[in-house]
Amino acid sequence: MSDSRFFNKQTCDLLWRYGMLQTGDFIYILKVNIIYLISLEVFILFNIVFNLLLLVMDHTFNFGMLCSNNLGPQSVLPTVSVI
């Protein structure tokens, strides 16, 4: 049927003009483009959700470490014992 060389608009127009491209080819190209766009949107949405999840986990981890384990600025100061 069709392959990736038909994705160029000028190529499609020329092939249609000279009768080398049929209606089924356009339907095939349309299906492939729709599938490509849907998969691209799903990939972008997955990346957004994943990055937001990482951001929330990072914030929660940092907040939990600072509050529950008392790892504030005081704990990193060296202790000096006076005799």
N, C-alpha and C positions, 0 to 999 in steps of 0.2 A: 504494500500500500504506500505509505509515506514514510519518510525518515526526517532526520534533523535538518537536512538541507532545504526543506520547504518552509522553515520557520522565518526566513527572510521575506519581508513583505514584497520587495521588488521581484524576487524570484517567484513568489506565488502569483503575482500579477502577470508576469511574462508567461509562466506555464499555463495559467488560465486563458490568456489571450490566444495562445497557439494550440489550445485544446489538449494540452498534456496533463492538465490537472483536473480532477473530477470533483464533484460535490462531496463524495465520501472522504476525499483527502482533506477538505476543509473541516468536515466534522471531526476527523481524527486529530487534526491540528488543534482545533478548539478544545477537544477533550484533554489532550496532553497539556495545553496551556492552563486549563482550569485546574487540573491535578497539580501542576507545578505551582500555581499561585496558592492553592490551598495548603500544600505541604510547606511552602515558604512562610505562610501566615502561622501555621502550627509551630514551626521552628522558632519564629520570632516570639510568639506568645510563650513558648516553653522557656526561652532564654530570659524573658522578662520575669516570669514567675520564679525561675530558678535563682536569678540574681536577687530578687526581693527576698526569697527565702534565705539566701546566704546573708543578706544584710540584716535580717531579723535575727538570725542565729548569731551573727557576730555581735550585734548589739546586746542580745540576751546574755551571751557568754561573757562579754566584757563587764556588763552590769552585775552579773552574778559573781564574777571573780572579785570585783571591787567591793561589793557589799558583804558577801558571805564569808570570804576568806580574809578580810581585812588587809588586802594588798593595796593599800593606799600609798601616798608619797612618803608617809612616815616609816613604813616598813623597809624601804630601800635605803634609808640613811644608815651610815655605819654607826655602830654603838661604841661609845668610848666609856670605858670603866675607869672611874677615879679611885685611886687607892688611898 
